[in-house]
Amino acid sequence: MSPKKTSPDKKDKISIVRFIYLYIITAITFIVFIIGAITIVDVVLKAYVFDVDEYEWSRPPTIYCENLTRGPEYEDCLKRREAAEEKEDARIISKDSARRLSIGIAQVIVAFPLWIFHWRIIERDRKRRRK
């Protein structure tokens, strides 16, 4: 049996759908790549260049000093509480920055090859049409 030949109208519809698919996927992967790259730059600049404290909310203290009477014990308790809060803030910022950095890297690693792959198909199709 010989393979069925498709009509010119069907080929045109398939090529239009393929054209739209390729350009949509190329646009989406390029946008995801750009978002990932921006996320990486944002995290690096905030963490290592500008040393920005992203979290300035107040939360309940980890150590309660209010039941102590004023004096050396109270002052010592306040210092310990402040040190504990700073340590907790640094841990939260570090975890969040690491999470955002890993998401940005993943977006770049996944989106860039997909974008290149689909863009090369588009370029190959353009060259075939020119001939």
C-alpha positions as CSV (number, residue, x, y, z in Angstrom):
1,M,0.0,0.0,0.0
2,S,1.2,3.5,-0.8
3,P,1.1,6.1,1.9
4,K,-1.8,8.5,1.7
5,K,-1.1,11.9,0.2
6,T,-2.4,14.9,2.1
7,S,-4.2,17.6,0.3
8,P,-2.6,21.1,-0.1
9,D,-5.3,22.6,2.2
10,K,-4.4,20.2,4.9
11,K,-0.7,20.8,4.5
12,D,-1.3,24.5,4.8
13,K,-3.3,24.1,8.0
14,I,-0.7,21.9,9.5
15,S,2.1,24.4,8.6
16,I,0.1,27.3,10.1
17,V,-0.5,25.3,13.3
18,R,3.2,24.4,13.4
19,F,4.2,28.0,12.7
20,I,2.1,29.3,15.6
21,Y,3.2,26.5,17.9
22,L,6.9,27.2,17.3
23,Y,6.6,30.9,17.8
24,I,4.5,30.6,21.0
25,I,6.9,28.0,22.5
26,T,9.9,30.2,21.5
27,A,8.3,33.3,23.1
28,I,7.4,31.5,26.3
29,T,10.8,29.8,26.7
30,F,12.5,33.1,26.0
31,I,10.4,34.9,28.6
32,V,11.1,32.2,31.2
33,F,14.8,32.4,30.4
34,I,14.7,36.2,30.9
35,I,12.8,35.9,34.2
36,G,15.3,33.3,35.5
37,A,18.2,35.5,34.5
38,I,16.6,38.5,36.3
39,T,16.0,36.4,39.4
40,I,19.6,35.3,39.5
41,V,20.9,38.9,39.1
42,D,18.5,40.2,41.7
43,V,19.5,37.6,44.3
44,V,23.3,38.1,43.6
45,L,23.0,41.9,43.8
46,K,20.9,41.9,46.9
47,A,23.0,39.4,48.8
48,Y,26.5,40.2,47.7
49,V,26.6,43.7,46.3
50,F,24.1,45.9,48.2
51,D,23.6,43.7,51.3
52,V,19.8,44.4,51.4
53,D,17.7,43.2,54.3
54,E,14.5,42.1,52.6
55,Y,12.7,41.1,55.8
56,E,11.8,44.0,58.1
57,W,8.7,42.5,59.7
58,S,8.3,42.1,63.4
59,R,7.6,38.8,64.9
60,P,7.3,37.6,68.5
61,P,10.7,37.4,70.3
62,T,12.3,34.0,70.7
63,I,13.4,34.8,74.2
64,Y,11.0,36.5,76.6
65,C,12.5,39.0,79.0
66,E,9.5,40.9,80.2
67,N,9.1,38.8,83.4
68,L,12.5,39.7,84.6
69,T,13.1,42.8,86.8
70,R,15.2,45.6,85.5
71,G,18.8,45.2,86.0
72,P,21.8,43.2,84.8
73,E,19.8,40.0,84.2
74,Y,17.3,41.9,82.1
75,E,20.0,43.6,80.0
76,D,21.7,40.3,79.4
77,C,18.4,38.7,78.4
78,L,17.7,41.5,75.9
79,K,21.2,41.0,74.4
80,R,20.6,37.3,74.0
81,R,17.2,37.9,72.5
82,E,18.6,40.4,70.0
83,A,21.4,38.0,69.0
84,A,18.9,35.1,68.6
85,E,16.6,37.3,66.4
86,E,19.6,38.4,64.2
87,K,20.7,34.8,63.8
88,E,17.1,33.7,62.9
89,D,16.8,36.6,60.4
90,A,20.0,35.6,58.7
91,R,18.9,32.0,58.4
92,I,15.5,33.0,56.9
93,I,17.2,35.4,54.4
94,S,19.8,32.8,53.5
95,K,17.2,30.1,52.9
96,D,14.9,32.4,50.8
97,S,17.9,33.6,48.8
98,A,19.0,30.1,48.1
99,R,15.5,29.0,47.1
100,R,15.1,32.0,44.7
101,L,18.6,31.5,43.3
102,S,17.9,27.8,42.6
103,I,14.6,28.6,40.9
104,G,16.3,31.2,38.7
105,I,19.1,28.8,37.8
106,A,16.5,26.0,37.0
107,Q,14.6,28.4,34.8
108,V,17.7,29.3,32.8
109,I,18.9,25.7,32.5
110,V,15.6,24.4,31.3
111,A,14.3,27.4,29.2
112,F,17.5,28.2,27.3
113,P,18.0,24.8,25.5
114,L,14.3,24.7,24.7
115,W,14.4,28.2,23.2
116,I,17.5,27.4,21.1
117,F,16.0,24.1,19.9
118,H,12.7,25.7,18.7
119,W,14.5,28.8,17.3
120,R,16.7,26.6,15.2
121,I,13.7,24.8,13.8
122,I,12.2,28.2,12.9
123,E,15.5,29.2,11.2
124,R,15.7,26.0,9.3
125,D,12.1,26.4,8.1
126,R,12.9,30.0,6.9
127,K,15.8,28.8,4.9
128,R,13.7,26.0,3.3
129,R,11.1,28.6,2.3
130,R,13.6,30.9,0.7
131,K,14.9,28.1,-1.6
